[in-house]
Amino acid sequence: MPDQTDALTRLVQEHVGDGRDLTIRAFAQRAVDPETGTSVSKSTAGNLVQGHTIKITPEVLRAVAAGLGVPLADVQAAAMAQYLGVVVDDPFDTPPGDDDVVVRVAHRPDQGADDMPTVRAFVERRRMSE
């Protein structure tokens, strides 16, 4: 399983820095929460790129998503992995179906499907009842 301890840092580094689409300054200018107008300062942007801990709020995450031009859900998932040690994925490899049901489970990175029998039973029960 990939290391989740720096997921947000890696997401930001994919887009910002030397040889990337955005400079730190350009990222900071774009990183504005569309709901509240909260912005990310140039120093906070630099701290994100360097992997330093920052204060995470919903406004900051929306601003980072806007600055990077990526879906908010990607930024939220990366922040959860880095700051809380929680990943959100489908540990059961649920096959896509005609019903468009998507399975996502929040869990510790070291947990797999075998560690979640109750969750698996719930997912299977839901699938059978539809």
LOKOLGU-194203 format. One record per atom (N, C-alpha, C): atom name; x, y, z. Coordinates in nm, 4 decimals. Last residue first. Layout:
<at CA; px X; py Y; pz Z> $
...
END
This chain:
<at N; px -3.1134; py -0.5018; pz -0.3851> $
<at CA; px -3.1492; py -0.4082; pz -0.4935> $
<at C; px -3.2043; py -0.4784; pz -0.6132> $
<at N; px -3.0253; py -0.6822; pz -0.2008> $
<at CA; px -3.1603; py -0.6285; pz -0.1835> $
<at C; px -3.2027; py -0.5371; pz -0.2980> $
<at N; px -2.7622; py -0.7402; pz -0.2660> $
<at CA; px -2.8643; py -0.8456; pz -0.2831> $
<at C; px -3.0049; py -0.7894; pz -0.2772> $
<at N; px -2.6334; py -0.5050; pz -0.1929> $
<at CA; px -2.6325; py -0.5458; pz -0.3329> $
<at C; px -2.7419; py -0.6492; pz -0.3599> $
<at N; px -2.6682; py -0.5091; pz 0.0835> $
<at CA; px -2.7255; py -0.3989; pz 0.0030> $
<at C; px -2.7366; py -0.4398; pz -0.1435> $
<at N; px -2.5169; py -0.7343; pz 0.1468> $
<at CA; px -2.6596; py -0.7320; pz 0.1770> $
<at C; px -2.7293; py -0.6253; pz 0.0946> $
<at N; px -2.2600; py -0.6484; pz 0.0709> $
<at CA; px -2.3214; py -0.7627; pz 0.0027> $
<at C; px -2.4723; py -0.7636; pz 0.0238> $
<at N; px -2.2229; py -0.4418; pz 0.2565> $
<at CA; px -2.2192; py -0.4132; pz 0.1132> $
<at C; px -2.2887; py -0.5255; pz 0.0352> $
<at N; px -2.2367; py -0.5870; pz 0.4987> $
<at CA; px -2.3309; py -0.4787; pz 0.4712> $
<at C; px -2.3382; py -0.4507; pz 0.3216> $
<at N; px -2.0171; py -0.7580; pz 0.4705> $
<at CA; px -2.1517; py -0.8154; pz 0.4819> $
<at C; px -2.2575; py -0.7098; pz 0.4510> $
<at N; px -1.8096; py -0.5663; pz 0.4714> $
<at CA; px -1.8319; py -0.6491; pz 0.3528> $
<at C; px -1.9735; py -0.7076; pz 0.3545> $
<at N; px -1.8365; py -0.4750; pz 0.7333> $
<at CA; px -1.8594; py -0.3822; pz 0.6223> $
<at C; px -1.8870; py -0.4617; pz 0.4942> $
<at N; px -1.7676; py -0.7059; pz 0.8694> $
<at CA; px -1.8990; py -0.6466; pz 0.8902> $
<at C; px -1.9336; py -0.5508; pz 0.7766> $
<at N; px -1.5005; py -0.7565; pz 0.7926> $
<at CA; px -1.6069; py -0.8498; pz 0.7548> $
<at C; px -1.7469; py -0.7911; pz 0.7709> $
<at N; px -1.2400; py -0.6194; pz 0.7526> $
<at CA; px -1.3694; py -0.5521; pz 0.7615> $
<at C; px -1.4845; py -0.6454; pz 0.7246> $
<at N; px -1.0041; py -0.7384; pz 0.6970> $
<at CA; px -1.0154; py -0.6764; pz 0.8290> $
<at C; px -1.1517; py -0.6140; pz 0.8527> $
<at N; px -1.0173; py -0.8100; pz 0.4329> $
<at CA; px -1.0287; py -0.9166; pz 0.5331> $
<at C; px -1.0430; py -0.8625; pz 0.6747> $
<at N; px -0.9658; py -0.5653; pz 0.3033> $
<at CA; px -1.1007; py -0.6223; pz 0.3029> $
<at C; px -1.1189; py -0.7285; pz 0.4103> $
<at N; px -0.7304; py -0.4013; pz 0.5247> $
<at CA; px -0.7762; py -0.4499; pz 0.3960> $
<at C; px -0.9145; py -0.5102; pz 0.4106> $
<at N; px -0.5446; py -0.1460; pz 0.6867> $
<at CA; px -0.6579; py -0.2371; pz 0.6837> $
<at C; px -0.6922; py -0.2765; pz 0.5413> $
<at N; px -0.3555; py 0.0523; pz 0.6870> $
<at CA; px -0.3075; py -0.0855; pz 0.7005> $
<at C; px -0.4203; py -0.1883; pz 0.7021> $
<at N; px -0.4926; py 0.2980; pz 0.6761> $
<at CA; px -0.4217; py 0.2492; pz 0.5577> $
<at C; px -0.3771; py 0.1033; pz 0.5673> $
<at N; px -0.8206; py 0.2782; pz 0.8193> $
<at CA; px -0.6762; py 0.2971; pz 0.8371> $
<at C; px -0.6047; py 0.2398; pz 0.7148> $
<at N; px -1.0980; py 0.4067; pz 0.6205> $
<at CA; px -1.0313; py 0.3099; pz 0.7072> $
<at C; px -0.8842; py 0.3442; pz 0.7217> $
<at N; px -1.4002; py 0.4543; pz 0.4612> $
<at CA; px -1.2915; py 0.5232; pz 0.5306> $
<at C; px -1.2310; py 0.4237; pz 0.6290> $
<at N; px -1.5034; py 0.3304; pz 0.1541> $
<at CA; px -1.4954; py 0.3045; pz 0.2962> $
<at C; px -1.3778; py 0.3834; pz 0.3515> $
<at N; px -1.7252; py 0.3173; pz -0.1110> $
<at CA; px -1.6099; py 0.3872; pz -0.0550> $
<at C; px -1.6157; py 0.3681; pz 0.0958> $
<at N; px -1.8721; py 0.1958; pz -0.3961> $
<at CA; px -1.8402; py 0.1645; pz -0.2572> $
<at C; px -1.7155; py 0.2412; pz -0.2178> $
<at N; px -2.1332; py 0.2945; pz -0.5987> $
<at CA; px -1.9910; py 0.3076; pz -0.5743> $
<at C; px -1.9675; py 0.2813; pz -0.4264> $
<at N; px -2.3668; py 0.1965; pz -0.8363> $
<at CA; px -2.3328; py 0.1992; pz -0.6946> $
<at C; px -2.1814; py 0.2045; pz -0.6826> $
<at N; px -2.4714; py 0.1808; pz -1.0938> $
<at CA; px -2.3841; py 0.2935; pz -1.0601> $
<at C; px -2.3557; py 0.3056; pz -0.9109> $
<at N; px -2.6042; py -0.0380; pz -1.1858> $
<at CA; px -2.6752; py 0.0475; pz -1.0912> $
<at C; px -2.5937; py 0.1693; pz -1.0470> $
<at N; px -2.4516; py -0.2015; pz -1.3366> $
<at CA; px -2.5444; py -0.1156; pz -1.4085> $
<at C; px -2.6121; py -0.0150; pz -1.3178> $
<at N; px -2.1312; py -0.1904; pz -1.1684> $
<at CA; px -2.2532; py -0.2531; pz -1.2173> $
<at C; px -2.3393; py -0.1540; pz -1.2908> $
<at N; px -1.7930; py -0.2679; pz -1.1016> $
<at CA; px -1.8949; py -0.1700; pz -1.1402> $
<at C; px -2.0160; py -0.2432; pz -1.1965> $
<at N; px -1.7055; py -0.4759; pz -0.8254> $
<at CA; px -1.7148; py -0.4559; pz -0.9701> $
<at C; px -1.8204; py -0.3513; pz -1.0024> $
<at N; px -1.5098; py -0.3805; pz -0.5546> $
<at CA; px -1.6468; py -0.4016; pz -0.6002> $
<at C; px -1.6549; py -0.3773; pz -0.7508> $
<at N; px -1.2806; py -0.4165; pz -0.3921> $
<at CA; px -1.2738; py -0.4228; pz -0.5382> $
<at C; px -1.4097; py -0.4548; pz -0.5987> $
<at N; px -1.2844; py -0.3704; pz -0.1245> $
<at CA; px -1.3444; py -0.4957; pz -0.1697> $
<at C; px -1.3369; py -0.5141; pz -0.3208> $
<at N; px -1.2008; py -0.1220; pz -0.0549> $
<at CA; px -1.1122; py -0.2330; pz -0.0205> $
<at C; px -1.1629; py -0.3674; pz -0.0712> $
<at N; px -1.2159; py 0.1610; pz -0.2055> $
<at CA; px -1.2977; py 0.0399; pz -0.2105> $
<at C; px -1.2076; py -0.0789; pz -0.1807> $
<at N; px -1.1366; py 0.4387; pz 0.0148> $
<at CA; px -1.1278; py 0.3649; pz -0.1103> $
<at C; px -1.2242; py 0.2468; pz -0.1059> $
<at N; px -0.9758; py 0.6620; pz 0.2004> $
<at CA; px -1.1105; py 0.6344; pz 0.1527> $
<at C; px -1.0949; py 0.5661; pz 0.0180> $
<at N; px -0.7715; py 0.6492; pz 0.4948> $
<at CA; px -0.7877; py 0.6481; pz 0.3500> $
<at C; px -0.9332; py 0.6175; pz 0.3173> $
<at N; px -0.6247; py 0.8265; pz 0.7593> $
<at CA; px -0.7433; py 0.7557; pz 0.7109> $
<at C; px -0.7448; py 0.7632; pz 0.5586> $
<at N; px -0.4524; py 0.9924; pz 0.8973> $
<at CA; px -0.4152; py 0.8533; pz 0.8790> $
<at C; px -0.5309; py 0.7675; pz 0.8338> $
<at N; px -0.4937; py 1.2616; pz 0.9187> $
<at CA; px -0.5694; py 1.1747; pz 1.0089> $
<at C; px -0.5293; py 1.0280; pz 0.9988> $
<at N; px -0.3226; py 1.3874; pz 0.7372> $
<at CA; px -0.3414; py 1.4467; pz 0.8691> $
<at C; px -0.4125; py 1.3552; pz 0.9681> $
<at N; px -0.3109; py 1.2222; pz 0.5050> $
<at CA; px -0.1905; py 1.2806; pz 0.5643> $
<at C; px -0.2111; py 1.3244; pz 0.7079> $
<at N; px -0.5779; py 1.1417; pz 0.4564> $
<at CA; px -0.4701; py 1.0430; pz 0.4627> $
<at C; px -0.3494; py 1.0991; pz 0.5368> $
<at N; px -0.7095; py 1.3880; pz 0.4517> $
<at CA; px -0.7478; py 1.2855; pz 0.5500> $
<at C; px -0.6364; py 1.1833; pz 0.5666> $
<at N; px -0.5818; py 1.5056; pz 0.2316> $
<at CA; px -0.5665; py 1.5657; pz 0.3651> $
<at C; px -0.6035; py 1.4654; pz 0.4732> $
<at N; px -0.6723; py 1.3360; pz 0.0273> $
<at CA; px -0.5288; py 1.3464; pz 0.0545> $
<at C; px -0.5046; py 1.4048; pz 0.1936> $
<at N; px -0.9475; py 1.3853; pz 0.0403> $
<at CA; px -0.8966; py 1.2502; pz 0.0642> $
<at C; px -0.7481; py 1.2527; pz 0.0978> $
<at N; px -0.9524; py 1.6614; pz -0.0250> $
<at CA; px -1.0028; py 1.6142; pz 0.1042> $
<at C; px -0.9470; py 1.4759; pz 0.1377> $
<at N; px -0.8516; py 1.6531; pz -0.2857> $
<at CA; px -0.7782; py 1.7265; pz -0.1824> $
<at C; px -0.8220; py 1.6792; pz -0.0441> $
<at N; px -1.0537; py 1.5048; pz -0.4101> $
<at CA; px -0.9149; py 1.4573; pz -0.4144> $
<at C; px -0.8319; py 1.5233; pz -0.3051> $
<at N; px -1.2798; py 1.6650; pz -0.3710> $
<at CA; px -1.2747; py 1.5320; pz -0.3089> $
<at C; px -1.1326; py 1.4755; pz -0.3078> $
<at N; px -1.2301; py 1.8855; pz -0.5362> $
<at CA; px -1.2205; py 1.9009; pz -0.3912> $
<at C; px -1.2087; py 1.7655; pz -0.3225> $
<at N; px -1.0388; py 1.8251; pz -0.8320> $
<at CA; px -1.1620; py 1.8096; pz -0.7543> $
<at C; px -1.1372; py 1.8208; pz -0.6037> $
<at N; px -0.8039; py 2.0901; pz -0.9192> $
<at CA; px -0.8407; py 1.9492; pz -0.9052> $
<at C; px -0.9702; py 1.9393; pz -0.8253> $
<at N; px -0.6657; py 2.3290; pz -0.9289> $
<at CA; px -0.7549; py 2.2950; pz -1.0388> $
<at C; px -0.7916; py 2.1474; pz -1.0390> $
<at N; px -0.5103; py 2.4315; pz -0.7303> $
<at CA; px -0.4532; py 2.3232; pz -0.8096> $
<at C; px -0.5360; py 2.2916; pz -0.9334> $
<at N; px -0.6855; py 2.6255; pz -0.6293> $
<at CA; px -0.5512; py 2.6626; pz -0.6732> $
<at C; px -0.4869; py 2.5577; pz -0.7626> $
<at N; px -0.9070; py 2.4714; pz -0.5569> $
<at CA; px -0.9202; py 2.5749; pz -0.6602> $
<at C; px -0.7833; py 2.6123; pz -0.7161> $
<at N; px -0.7878; py 2.3148; pz -0.3559> $
<at CA; px -0.8477; py 2.2509; pz -0.4737> $
<at C; px -0.8599; py 2.3514; pz -0.5887> $
<at N; px -0.7187; py 2.5183; pz -0.1760> $
<at CA; px -0.6139; py 2.4356; pz -0.2368> $
<at C; px -0.6676; py 2.3686; pz -0.3628> $
<at N; px -0.9762; py 2.6100; pz -0.1073> $
<at CA; px -0.8815; py 2.7005; pz -0.1721> $
<at C; px -0.7706; py 2.6211; pz -0.2422> $
<at N; px -1.0806; py 2.3857; pz 0.0216> $
<at CA; px -1.1459; py 2.4348; pz -0.1012> $
<at C; px -1.0526; py 2.5278; pz -0.1784> $
<at N; px -0.8984; py 2.3777; pz 0.2367> $
<at CA; px -0.9035; py 2.2669; pz 0.1413> $
<at C; px -0.9722; py 2.3078; pz 0.0109> $
<at N; px -0.9611; py 2.6178; pz 0.3653> $
<at CA; px -0.8266; py 2.5980; pz 0.3102> $
<at C; px -0.8281; py 2.4851; pz 0.2077> $
<at N; px -1.2246; py 2.5627; pz 0.4446> $
<at CA; px -1.1962; py 2.6756; pz 0.3542> $
<at C; px -1.0595; py 2.6594; pz 0.2881> $
<at N; px -1.1971; py 2.3500; pz 0.6241> $
<at CA; px -1.2688; py 2.3304; pz 0.4977> $
<at C; px -1.2393; py 2.4409; pz 0.3961> $
<at N; px -0.8519; py 2.3574; pz 0.7323> $
<at CA; px -0.9928; py 2.3904; pz 0.7525> $
<at C; px -1.0649; py 2.3599; pz 0.6215> $
<at N; px -0.5439; py 2.2967; pz 0.8769> $
<at CA; px -0.6407; py 2.2510; pz 0.7778> $
<at C; px -0.7813; py 2.2903; pz 0.8209> $
<at N; px -0.2430; py 2.4522; pz 0.9080> $
<at CA; px -0.3743; py 2.4412; pz 0.9703> $
<at C; px -0.4754; py 2.4091; pz 0.8607> $
<at N; px 0.0331; py 2.2431; pz 0.8044> $
<at CA; px -0.0423; py 2.3677; pz 0.8026> $
<at C; px -0.1736; py 2.3452; pz 0.8753> $
<at N; px 0.3561; py 2.1052; pz 0.8080> $
<at CA; px 0.2195; py 2.0999; pz 0.8579> $
<at C; px 0.1569; py 2.2385; pz 0.8513> $
<at N; px 0.5485; py 2.0877; pz 0.5064> $
<at CA; px 0.5310; py 2.1324; pz 0.6440> $
<at C; px 0.3827; py 2.1257; pz 0.6814> $
<at N; px 0.6057; py 2.0280; pz 0.2438> $
<at CA; px 0.5616; py 1.9206; pz 0.3313> $
<at C; px 0.5488; py 1.9586; pz 0.4772> $
<at N; px 0.6616; py 2.2180; pz 0.0575> $
<at CA; px 0.7751; py 2.1631; pz 0.1317> $
<at C; px 0.7352; py 2.0520; pz 0.2286> $
<at N; px 0.4071; py 2.2856; pz -0.0298> $
<at CA; px 0.5008; py 2.2259; pz -0.1246> $
<at C; px 0.6160; py 2.1571; pz -0.0516> $
<at N; px 0.3062; py 2.4016; pz 0.2078> $
<at CA; px 0.2424; py 2.2841; pz 0.1488> $
<at C; px 0.3385; py 2.2109; pz 0.0554> $
<at N; px 0.4770; py 2.6223; pz 0.2320> $
<at CA; px 0.4782; py 2.5181; pz 0.3352> $
<at C; px 0.4138; py 2.3899; pz 0.2835> $
<at N; px 0.3980; py 2.7698; pz 0.0078> $
<at CA; px 0.5344; py 2.7163; pz 0.0163> $
<at C; px 0.5455; py 2.6053; pz 0.1196> $
<at N; px 0.1404; py 2.8342; pz 0.0917> $
<at CA; px 0.1599; py 2.7573; pz -0.0314> $
<at C; px 0.2986; py 2.6933; pz -0.0308> $
<at N; px 0.2050; py 2.9892; pz 0.3131> $
<at CA; px 0.1320; py 2.8643; pz 0.3325> $
<at C; px 0.1469; py 2.7751; pz 0.2102> $
<at N; px 0.3308; py 3.2030; pz 0.1790> $
<at CA; px 0.4079; py 3.1226; pz 0.2743> $
<at C; px 0.3385; py 2.9896; pz 0.3030> $
<at N; px 0.1221; py 3.3036; pz 0.0255> $
<at CA; px 0.2390; py 3.2492; pz -0.0429> $
<at C; px 0.3210; py 3.1631; pz 0.0529> $
<at N; px -0.1975; py 3.1955; pz 0.1636> $
<at CA; px -0.0864; py 3.2893; pz 0.1470> $
<at C; px 0.0291; py 3.2219; pz 0.0739> $
<at N; px -0.5054; py 3.1231; pz 0.0334> $
<at CA; px -0.3841; py 3.0623; pz 0.0865> $
<at C; px -0.2703; py 3.1605; pz 0.0605> $
<at N; px -0.8187; py 3.2783; pz 0.1265> $
<at CA; px -0.7085; py 3.2496; pz 0.0353> $
<at C; px -0.5913; py 3.1864; pz 0.1097> $
<at N; px -1.1677; py 3.2877; pz 0.1275> $
<at CA; px -1.0459; py 3.2590; pz 0.2034> $
<at C; px -0.9361; py 3.2205; pz 0.1063> $
<at N; px -1.4040; py 3.3100; pz -0.0041> $
<at CA; px -1.2993; py 3.4042; pz -0.0419> $
<at C; px -1.1710; py 3.3856; pz 0.0376> $
<at N; px -1.6029; py 3.1255; pz 0.0361> $
<at CA; px -1.5814; py 3.2276; pz 0.1398> $
<at C; px -1.4805; py 3.3346; pz 0.1009> $
<at N; px -1.6263; py 2.9704; pz -0.2011> $
<at CA; px -1.7419; py 2.9949; pz -0.1145> $
<at C; px -1.7225; py 3.1131; pz -0.0202> $
<at N; px -1.3825; py 2.9392; pz -0.3284> $
<at CA; px -1.4905; py 3.0047; pz -0.4019> $
<at C; px -1.6129; py 3.0361; pz -0.3152> $
<at N; px -1.0790; py 3.0098; pz -0.1826> $
<at CA; px -1.2026; py 2.9344; pz -0.1617> $
<at C; px -1.3162; py 3.0059; pz -0.2328> $
<at N; px -0.7988; py 3.0290; pz -0.3827> $
<at CA; px -0.9007; py 3.1093; pz -0.3140> $
<at C; px -1.0276; py 3.0238; pz -0.3044> $
<at N; px -0.5287; py 3.0044; pz -0.5304> $
<at CA; px -0.5838; py 2.9276; pz -0.4184> $
<at C; px -0.6766; py 3.0140; pz -0.3338> $
<at N; px -0.4055; py 3.1660; pz -0.7157> $
<at CA; px -0.5247; py 3.0907; pz -0.7589> $
<at C; px -0.5981; py 3.0251; pz -0.6427> $
<at N; px -0.1886; py 3.2632; pz -0.5721> $
<at CA; px -0.2834; py 3.3580; pz -0.6301> $
<at C; px -0.4139; py 3.2897; pz -0.6704> $
<at N; px -0.0529; py 3.0264; pz -0.5103> $
<at CA; px -0.1092; py 3.1078; pz -0.4020> $
<at C; px -0.2127; py 3.2073; pz -0.4555> $
<at N; px 0.0263; py 2.9503; pz -0.7703> $
<at CA; px -0.0641; py 2.8653; pz -0.6928> $
<at C; px -0.1310; py 2.9474; pz -0.5830> $
<at N; px 0.2032; py 3.1583; pz -0.8293> $
<at CA; px 0.0823; py 3.1402; pz -0.9110> $
<at C; px -0.0198; py 3.0540; pz -0.8372> $
<at N; px 0.4012; py 3.1111; pz -0.6289> $
<at CA; px 0.3287; py 3.2387; pz -0.6351> $
<at C; px 0.1977; py 3.2241; pz -0.7136> $
<at N; px 0.4951; py 2.8596; pz -0.6984> $
<at CA; px 0.4322; py 2.8784; pz -0.5676> $
<at C; px 0.3485; py 3.0060; pz -0.5685> $
<at N; px 0.3958; py 2.7905; pz -1.0384> $
<at CA; px 0.4935; py 2.8344; pz -0.9392> $
<at C; px 0.4202; py 2.8470; pz -0.8061> $
<at N; px 0.2605; py 2.5116; pz -1.2135> $
<at CA; px 0.2416; py 2.6324; pz -1.1317> $
<at C; px 0.3637; py 2.6637; pz -1.0468> $
<at N; px 0.3478; py 2.2870; pz -1.3559> $
<at CA; px 0.2596; py 2.3833; pz -1.4213> $
<at C; px 0.2511; py 2.5162; pz -1.3467> $
<at N; px 0.7019; py 2.2366; pz -1.2782> $
<at CA; px 0.5597; py 2.2016; pz -1.2747> $
<at C; px 0.4782; py 2.3117; pz -1.3425> $
<at N; px 0.9639; py 2.3131; pz -1.2477> $
<at CA; px 0.9332; py 2.2188; pz -1.3533> $
<at C; px 0.7878; py 2.1750; pz -1.3576> $
<at N; px 0.9244; py 2.3808; pz -0.9078> $
<at CA; px 1.0143; py 2.3832; pz -1.0223> $
<at C; px 0.9783; py 2.2738; pz -1.1222> $
<at N; px 0.5699; py 2.3950; pz -0.8208> $
<at CA; px 0.7131; py 2.3932; pz -0.7944> $
<at C; px 0.7940; py 2.3930; pz -0.9225> $
<at N; px 0.2771; py 2.1958; pz -0.8317> $
<at CA; px 0.3410; py 2.3217; pz -0.7926> $
<at C; px 0.4901; py 2.3017; pz -0.7691> $
<at N; px 0.1701; py 1.9461; pz -0.8903> $
<at CA; px 0.1246; py 2.0620; pz -0.9674> $
<at C; px 0.2077; py 2.1881; pz -0.9457> $
<at N; px 0.2734; py 1.7574; pz -0.7223> $
<at CA; px 0.2482; py 1.7168; pz -0.8610> $
<at C; px 0.2182; py 1.8369; pz -0.9502> $
<at N; px 0.2687; py 1.8824; pz -0.4751> $
<at CA; px 0.3956; py 1.8793; pz -0.5486> $
<at C; px 0.3793; py 1.8328; pz -0.6926> $
<at N; px 0.0043; py 1.8268; pz -0.3960> $
<at CA; px 0.0443; py 1.9650; pz -0.4267> $
<at C; px 0.1712; py 1.9660; pz -0.5108> $
<at N; px 0.0282; py 1.5486; pz -0.3582> $
<at CA; px -0.0711; py 1.6028; pz -0.4510> $
<at C; px -0.0329; py 1.7451; pz -0.4919> $
<at N; px 0.2270; py 1.5364; pz -0.1597> $
<at CA; px 0.2540; py 1.4819; pz -0.2927> $
<at C; px 0.1563; py 1.5354; pz -0.3967> $
<at N; px 0.0860; py 1.6581; pz 0.0538> $
<at CA; px 0.2111; py 1.7157; pz 0.0048> $
<at C; px 0.2394; py 1.6675; pz -0.1369> $
<at N; px -0.1182; py 1.4725; pz 0.0868> $
<at CA; px -0.1503; py 1.6094; pz 0.0449> $
<at C; px -0.0263; py 1.6776; pz -0.0113> $
<at N; px 0.0354; py 1.2399; pz 0.1641> $
<at CA; px -0.0536; py 1.2398; pz 0.0471> $
<at C; px -0.0867; py 1.3802; pz -0.0030> $
<at N; px 0.2197; py 1.1482; pz 0.3480> $
<at CA; px 0.2459; py 1.2758; pz 0.2806> $
<at C; px 0.1571; py 1.2935; pz 0.1579> $
<at N; px 0.1338; py 0.9068; pz 0.4454> $
<at CA; px 0.1705; py 1.0106; pz 0.5412> $
<at C; px 0.2003; py 1.1453; pz 0.4768> $
<at N; px 0.0790; py 0.6920; pz 0.2905> $
<at CA; px -0.0238; py 0.7959; pz 0.2949> $
<at C; px 0.0181; py 0.9154; pz 0.3804> $
<at N; px 0.2501; py 0.4885; pz 0.0703> $
<at CA; px 0.2619; py 0.5663; pz 0.1927> $
<at C; px 0.1628; py 0.6816; pz 0.1888> $
<at N; px 0.0575; py 0.2254; pz -0.0826> $
<at CA; px 0.1397; py 0.3449; pz -0.0884> $
<at C; px 0.1395; py 0.4191; pz 0.0451> $
<at N; px 0.0846; py -0.1179; pz 0.0000> $
<at CA; px 0.0000; py 0.0000; pz 0.0000> $
<at C; px 0.0895; py 0.1246; pz 0.0000> $
END
